């Protein structure tokens, strides 16, 4: 199912407003069923009011009213564009429908589990999607985060020290379970505020 602003579509193609009206799909709000389905899809990381607010934001971003936001459009979101990891995040997705949009943001919810947050971070670092994160994968993300404020040598030294303190060598390939072990007791905070009208 592909959700489109002002309607819910079963089709995978964009449908014009005239076609929507002809089909009788003119709902201006998500139905209670849709909200509950999205809430379940994101493991209750957002409450129903937050999902409605996210839907409104999604509709603003869905400029073609197609029920889908291409990944390059995310760079038009100021909060996303200024994020030093925005390019890494863009590599994770080709674009998002509404359910995927909410699921993507759910890692930043205060109600998301630590496991979910760590899994998200792992995917950001696993740039080649091989299920393993290497020293160079983390170094690339660290480079994005620090920019010109650290030299390459400083980044390598810091990362080597962090890995050694966690019991890993510079040439280790870390799996998701390794990430869980390293970050599992970290009290990791990764939150976004969803304004609710």
BELRA-V260256 format. One record per residue. N is the residue number from 1. PHI is phi in whole degrees, -180 to 180 (NA if undefined). Layout:
n-><N	N>
phi-><PHI	PHI>
This chain:
n-><1	2	3	4	5	6	7	8	9	10	11	12	13	14	15	16	17	18	19	20	21	22	23	24	25	26	27	28	29	30	31	32	33	34	35	36	37	38	39	40	41	42	43	44	45	46	47	48	49	50	51	52	53	54	55	56	57	58	59	60	61	62	63	64	65	66	67	68	69	70	71	72	73	74	75	76	77	78	79	80	81	82	83	84	85	86	87	88	89	90	91	92	93	94	95	96	97	98	99	100	101	102	103	104	105	106	107	108	109	110	111	112	113	114	115	116	117	118	119	120	121	122	123	124	125	126	127	128	129	130	131	132	133	134	135	136	137	138	139	140	141	142	143	144	145	146	147	148	149	150	151	152	153	154	155	156	157	158	159	160	161	162	163	164	165	166	167	168	169	170	171	172	173	174	175	176	177	178	179	180	181	182	183	184	185	186	187	188	189	190	191	192	193	194	195	196	197>
phi-><NA	-113	-88	-124	-56	74	-165	-117	-110	-93	-73	-92	-98	-70	-124	-71	-58	-61	-66	-61	-66	-64	-85	83	-95	-118	-61	-93	-133	-70	-77	-59	-62	-61	-62	-65	-64	-66	-61	-67	-61	-101	54	58	-70	-126	-81	-64	-64	-66	-64	-63	-64	-65	-64	-63	-66	-58	-63	-65	-79	-82	-63	-89	51	-109	80	-153	-114	-64	-59	-66	-70	-64	-69	-83	-87	-53	-63	-82	-62	-84	-70	-63	-97	-57	-66	-66	-65	-63	-65	-77	-141	-94	152	-139	-86	-63	-61	-68	-59	-67	-62	-61	-74	-62	-64	-96	-76	-63	-89	-70	-72	-60	-58	-63	-65	-66	-61	-63	-60	-58	-65	-63	-76	-80	-66	-98	55	-101	80	-138	-117	-101	-53	-70	-63	-69	-61	-61	-67	-63	-62	-63	-73	-96	54	-80	-78	-133	-79	-61	-64	-63	-61	-63	-64	-62	-65	-60	-65	-62	-64	-64	-63	-87	91	-121	-92	-59	-92	-71	-108	-94	-97	-60	-66	-64	-60	-61	-64	-72	-99	-58	-111	-87	66	-53	-115	-150	-130	-126	-97	-101	-66	-116	-71>
